[in-house]
């Protein structure tokens, strides 16, 4: 689909795991890596990129749940949703 006179819009989602340079310690937790949702929106050869890790203490705020939320909006985004 096209939006505002531009070419097709493509949404790409992926869950990636990044190793931390050194362990991160916070009360009761030690983290050695970070699982992150990455999102890319491409149109006319331009790519916008964002990342979301969520927070460990908030139920439902994690890369897997956020992936599902964004994927459910894929059709609207690729049809030209701009806000």
N, C-alpha and C positions, 0 to 999 in steps of 0.2 A: 504494500500500500504506500501511498505518498502523502506528504504533509506540507502544507504551505509552500508549494512550488519546489519542494526538494525531492530527492530520490527516495527510494525505499528506506525504511527505518528497520534496523535489526537490533533485537535485545539478546545479549548473551549473558548467561548466569553460570557461575561455577563456584564450588566450594573448594578452597585451597587450604593447605596447612603450611604455616611458616614456622620454622624453628627460631626461637629467640636467641639472641647473641649469648645471653646468660640467663639462668633461672630468675624468674620474677617472684618474689615472696611478698605476700600480703596476708594479713591475719588468717591463719588456718589453711592457707592455700599456697602451693608452689606451682608455678606454671613454667613449662619448658618449651611450649609451642603455642601457637595461636591459630585456631581454625577461623577462616575468614570467608565471607561471601563476597565475591567480586561480581560487579555488574558492568557491562559495557553497552552503550547505545551508539550505534553507527548509522550515519546518514551522509550521503554525498562525500564519502571518503574520509569524513571526520569521525573521530571516536572520542566519546566521553566515558570516563572510567570512575567507578567509586568502589569503596570497600566498606564492609560492616562486620564487626566482630561480635557485637552485642555485649552483654555483661553477664557474668556467671551467676550473679545473685538474683537476676530477674527472670522468672519462668517465662518461657516463650520468646525471649530475646536472645536468639542464637542463630547462627548461620543457616541451619536446616529449616527452622520455622520461617525465617525471613525469606529464604529461597522460595518456599511455598507461597508466601504472600505476594512476592514480586511475579512469580511465574503465573499466578492467577490473573495478573494485570497485563500479561504479555500482549494479548490481542489489542488492548487499548493503547499500549505504548507503541506497538508497531503500526497502529492506525494513525498515529500522530499526536497522542496525548502529550501536552506540553506543560501541564502543571497539575 
